[in-house]
Amino acid sequence: MLASKEAHFSALQALDEKRSDGHQRTLAEIAYIDQLLAAHSACVADFSRLMRELGASDKTAQGALLSAITQLNKDLGDGGSDN
């Protein structure tokens, strides 16, 4: 999820800079951003589904995984925001 999030945000930032320089976004660029967002949304949905499945089969493992992810986010400086 982190990779898909970073790809989407990086592309958005590049287009914002382009727009700030007075240029317009092309249809291809807009389609690319849409594709990146769809890919990230699919990653989030897959993660959510897998976490629900893990929770249904092993609540302890689910809690341990969430704790580990939370700690990694803090270590990476993300603060645990929506990945």
SERO-4910 file (N, C-alpha, C, O; in steps of 0.05 Angstrom, whole numbers):
BEGIN
 pado doro    nc1    nc2    nc3   cac1   cac2   cac3    cc1    cc2    cc3    oc1    oc2    oc3
  Met    A     16    -24      0      0      0      0     17     25      0     10     45    -13
  Leu    A     39     24     14     56     48     15     67     55    -12     67     79    -19
  Ala    A     75     35    -28     85     41    -55     64     53    -73     69     72    -87
  Ser    A     39     42    -71     18     53    -88     10     81    -79      3     99    -96
  Lys    A     10     86    -53      4    113    -42     26    133    -52     19    154    -61
  Glu    A     51    125    -49     73    143    -57     72    149    -87     76    172    -95
  Ala    A     66    129   -103     64    133   -132     42    153   -139     46    171   -155
  His    A     19    150   -126     -4    167   -131      3    196   -122     -2    215   -137
  Phe    A     13    199    -98     19    226    -88     41    239   -104     40    263   -108
  Ser    A     61    224   -112     83    236   -128     73    246   -155     80    268   -164
  Ala    A     55    230   -167     44    239   -193     26    264   -189     26    282   -206
  Leu    A     11    264   -167     -6    287   -162     11    312   -157      5    334   -167
  Gln    A     33    309   -143     51    331   -138     63    342   -164     65    366   -168
  Ala    A     71    324   -181     82    332   -207     62    348   -223     69    368   -236
  Leu    A     37    339   -223     17    353   -238     10    380   -225      4    400   -239
  Asp    A     11    381   -198      6    407   -185     28    427   -192     22    451   -196
  Glu    A     53    418   -193     75    435   -201     71    444   -230     76    468   -236
  Lys    A     63    427   -247     58    434   -275     37    455   -277     40    475   -292
  Arg    A     15    451   -262     -7    471   -262      2    497   -250     -6    518   -260
  Ser    A     19    496   -230     29    521   -218     46    537   -237     48    561   -235
  Asp    A     59    522   -255     76    536   -276     59    546   -299     70    556   -319
  Gly    A     33    543   -297     15    554   -318      8    534   -340     -5    542   -359
  His    A     15    509   -337      9    489   -357    -16    474   -350    -24    473   -326
  Gln    A    -29    463   -370    -53    447   -365    -46    417   -365    -27    409   -379
  Arg    A    -61    402   -350    -58    373   -349    -69    361   -375    -89    371   -386
  Thr    A    -57    341   -385    -67    327   -409    -86    305   -401    -87    297   -378
  Leu    A   -102    296   -420   -120    274   -414   -105    249   -406   -114    234   -389
  Ala    A    -82    245   -418    -65    222   -411    -55    223   -382    -55    203   -368
  Glu    A    -48    247   -374    -39    251   -346    -62    246   -326    -58    234   -306
  Ile    A    -85    256   -333   -109    252   -316   -115    222   -315   -122    212   -293
  Ala    A   -114    209   -337   -120    180   -338    -99    165   -321   -106    145   -307
  Tyr    A    -74    173   -322    -53    160   -307    -58    164   -277    -55    145   -261
  Ile    A    -65    188   -269    -72    193   -240    -95    175   -232    -95    163   -210
  Asp    A   -116    174   -249   -139    157   -242   -130    127   -239   -140    113   -222
  Gln    A   -112    118   -257   -102     91   -255    -87     86   -230    -90     65   -217
  Leu    A    -70    105   -222    -55    102   -197    -74    102   -173    -70     86   -154
  Leu    A    -94    118   -173   -114    118   -151   -129     92   -150   -133     81   -128
  Ala    A   -137     82   -173   -151     56   -173   -133     33   -162   -142     16   -148
  Ala    A   -107     34   -170    -89     14   -160    -85     16   -130    -85     -5   -116
  His    A    -83     40   -119    -81     43    -90   -106     35    -76   -105     22    -55
  Ser    A   -129     42    -87   -155     34    -75   -157      3    -74   -168     -8    -55
  Ala    A   -148    -10    -95   -148    -39    -95   -130    -51    -74   -137    -70    -61
  Cys    A   -107    -38    -70    -89    -47    -48   -102    -44    -21   -100    -62     -4
  Val    A   -115    -21    -17   -128    -16      9   -150    -37     13   -153    -47     35
  Ala    A   -166    -42     -7   -188    -61     -5   -177    -89      1   -189   -104     18
  Asp    A   -156    -97    -13   -144   -123     -7   -134   -125     21   -138   -145     35
  Phe    A   -120   -104     30   -110   -104     58   -132   -107     78   -131   -122     97
  Ser    A   -153    -91     74   -176    -92     92   -189   -120     93   -196   -130    114
  Arg    A   -192   -132     70   -204   -159     68   -186   -179     83   -196   -195     99
  Leu    A   -160   -178     78   -142   -196     91   -141   -192    121   -138   -211    136
  Met    A   -142   -167    130   -142   -162    159   -168   -173    171   -167   -183    194
  Arg    A   -191   -170    158   -216   -182    168   -213   -212    170   -222   -224    190
  Glu    A   -202   -224    149   -199   -253    149   -180   -262    172   -186   -282    186
  Leu    A   -158   -248    176   -140   -254    197   -154   -251    224   -151   -268    242
  Gly    A   -169   -230    228   -183   -226    253   -204   -247    258   -208   -255    281
  Ala    A   -216   -258    237   -236   -279    241   -223   -305    249   -235   -322    263
  Ser    A   -198   -309    240   -184   -335    247   -166   -333    270   -161   -353    284
  Asp    A   -154   -309    276   -134   -307    297   -132   -277    306   -117   -262    295
  Lys    A   -148   -270    326   -149   -243    336   -122   -234    347   -114   -211    344
  Thr    A   -107   -253    360    -81   -246    371    -61   -238    349    -47   -219    351
  Ala    A    -61   -254    328    -43   -248    305    -51   -222    292    -33   -206    284
  Gln    A    -77   -217    290    -86   -191    278    -76   -168    295    -66   -148    284
  Gly    A    -79   -170    321    -70   -148    339    -40   -144    337    -31   -121    337
  Ala    A    -25   -166    336      4   -164    334     12   -151    308     30   -134    307
  Leu    A     -1   -158    286      5   -146    260     -2   -116    260     14   -100    250
  Leu    A    -24   -109    271    -32    -80    272    -12    -65    289     -4    -42    282
  Ser    A     -3    -76    311     17    -63    328     43    -59    313     56    -38    314
  Ala    A     52    -80    298     76    -79    283     74    -57    261     93    -42    257
  Ile    A     52    -56    247     48    -36    226     48     -8    238     60     10    227
  Thr    A     35     -5    261     34     21    274     62     30    281     69     53    277
  Gln    A     78     12    292    105     19    299    122     25    275    138     44    275
  Leu    A    119     10    254    134     16    229    127     44    218    144     59    209
  Asn    A    101     50    219     93     77    209    105     99    226    114    119    215
  Lys    A    107     95    252    119    115    269    149    117    263    160    138    261
  Asp    A    162     94    259    191     93    253    197    107    226    217    119    223
  Leu    A    178    104    207    182    116    181    173    145    181    177    159    161
  Gly    A    163    155    203    155    183    204    128    189    193    120    212    189
  Asp    A    112    167    188     85    171    177     65    177    198     44    188    192
  Gly    A     70    171    223     52    176    244     27    159    244      8    164    258
  Gly    A     27    138    228      4    119    227    -19    130    211    -42    121    215
  Ser    A    -14    148    193    -36    158    176    -45    138    157    -33    116    154
  Asp    A    -67    143    142    -80    124    124    -60    116    102    -54    131     84
  Asn    A    -51     91    103    -33     80     83    -49     64     65    -38     52     46
***
